[in-house]
Amino acid sequence: MIDGLDARILELFTVEPRIGVLEASRRLQVARGTVQARLDRLRETGVIATFAPTVDPAALGFRVTAFAMLDIRQGARESVAAHLSRIPEVLEVHTITGQGDLLCRIVARDNDDLQRVIDDLVGDDDIVRTSTLIALSTVVAPRILPLVASASETAVRTTR
């Protein structure tokens, strides 16, 4: 669980990732050691997954985003995951319920390149069917701060 101070720390470092611990402590009006200890705890518990920069695939020339649903042979998830992890344009893969077994977020430079990526994707004999959707635009970009605020509010309500 996170509390209000954790939420404020996460918000500050999300909005200004290059801020130092000392400046953060000044802005939050808490001791530097408190901010550092909170950051360490948030990192150790997995709340903060990484301090790595967020890279925009479009800025690297990969302007097409698509989602591919894969049907795979039973028991082949690990080998298919290994195959998919070797394709640089496969950004993430999730096991899903409903139609399909895996959902992949993939990128490509253009539609012709997308065909190449899909051909690479289906190059594994354990992938029996695919269905691909091309994203036209991003309506809600990946975000986390509303969830952080909600988690913090939930923690406050449950401790009352």
N, C-alpha and C positions, 0 to 999 in steps of 0.2 A: 504494500500500500504506500501511497505517497500522500504527503500533507500539503498545505498551502505554500510553505516555503519551497518544498521540492518542485511544486508546479511553477512557482515564480522563477526558480533557477532554470528549469527546463525551458520555459518560455524565453527567458533572456538569452540563453545559449543557442536556442533555435533561431531567434530573430537576429542575433549578433554572434555567430559562431567563433569569431576571432577575438572576442572580448577575453581579457585575462581574468584570472580568479580575483586578483586584488581589485580591479575595476568593478567586477560583478559584486564583490562584497560591499563596495562603496555605494553602488546603486541600490542594492537590496537592503542596505543599512544593517548588515550583520557582519560578524567577524570573518576574516579571510579563512581561518581554520574551519569555520562552520561550513562555508561554501565548499571548500576542498573536501571535507569529510562527507558532505552530502553527495558531491559528484562521485567520489570514490565508491560510496555505498550504492548509488544509482547504477554505476558501471558494473560493480560486482554482482548485483542482483539481476542484471540484464535489462533494466529499464532503459538505460542508455546502451544501445547495441554497438555504436561506433562513433568515433569522432571524425570519420572520413568525410571529405567533401561530397556534396551531392552533384553528380555529373549529369548533364543534360545530353542524351543521345543525339538530339537534333543538332546541337552545337558541334557534334563530332561528324555531322554529315548523314546521320541515320534519321531521316525525316519521316519515315513511315513506321507507325506502330501498329501491330496486329496482335490478335489473340488466337491461338490455335488450340482447339480441343482435340485430344488424342484418345483414341480407343486402343488399348494395348492388350496383348495376350496375358492371360492370368498368370501371376507369379513372375512377371517380367519387369516389374516396376524398377528394381534396382539397376538392371542392365540398361533399361531405357533411360533412366536418370543419368547414368554414366555417359550414354551416347549424347544426350541433350547437353550435358555439361561441357562437352567438347566443341559445341557450336557457339562461337562468341556472341552471335546475335540473339541467342536465347538468354533473356535477362532474368527470368524467374519461372519456376514451375511449381504448380500446386496439385496435390491430389484432391479430387473433387467428388461430390455426389451428383446424382442425376445423370444426364447424358454425358458420356465421355468418362475417362478415367483421370486424365491429367489436363490441366489448363496451363498453357505457356504464354508468357508475354514475350513477344519477339519484336525486333526492329530490323529495318532495312533502309538502304539509301534511296530506293525508289521501288516502283512496282515490279520492274524486271528483276531487281535484286531480291525482292520479297519472294519471287518464284524460286530463285536459287536457294534461299534460306529454307523454304518449304521442302524443296527437293532434298536438302541436307537432312531436314527433320525426319522425313519418311524413309531415309536411307537405312533404317533399322528394321529388320524383318519382324520384330516383335510389335511394331506399330502397325495396326491393321486398318485404321481409318483416321482421317483428320477432317476437321472442319475449321476454316479460318475466317475470322472477322477482322476487317480493317477499321481501325479507329479513325474517324474523320476529324475529331477535335477532342480536347480534354475539357470537360465541363467542370469537374472538381479535381484539381491537381492533388497529388498525394499530400496529405496533411496529417498532423498528429496533435497539434495544440488543442483543438476542441476535445479530443479524447483525454488529454492530460488534465484539462480543466474539469471534465466530468469525473475522472477518477479521483481527483483531489476533493471535489464536492461530495462524492460518495463516501470517501474516507471520513470527512468531517461529520456527515450525517450518521454514520455507523458508530462513531465514538461518543455521540451525545447520549 
